[in-house]
Amino acid sequence: MKTNPTSKFVTTRIDKDGSGYRVTGELTLLGKTKAITFPAQISLTGGTLNLTSKFTIDRTQWGMTYGRGKVDDEVTLAVKIAAKK
């Protein structure tokens, strides 16, 4: 973590998907960038744009192997964003 202390996600596309949305972008962890797509709920309430999502990634795809056997390779990420106009 000392070498790559931050993570980053850059959205490249948002598509309507039934009653929700699918967000696509580039996720950078440990200095390795991979494209991902995840489901999200997006709403506009009182001038605030809200995005919430909960999805699973395989951490080994980004080279995360620490704690193998003690930490699951599949990890759940939860995202909550609120942006005021």
C-alpha positions, 0 to 999 in steps of 0.5 A: 500500500505504500507504493499505491496508497490511493484507488481511483474510479473514472466513469466512462458510461452510464446506461439505463437498465430497467429500473436502475442503471449500469455504470461502466468505467476504469477502476485503479487499485494497486496501480493496476487499471481494469474496466468494470461495470456495476449496477446502480440506483440514481435519483435526483432529490431536492437538487441533489444527485444520489448514486448508490451501488453494491457489487462484487469484484475479484481482488486478485484481478488487481494483484491483491493476494495478501491474506489469501486463505484468510480473506476472500478473493471476492470482495463486496464494494459499496458506493454512495455518492451525493452531489449537490447542484 
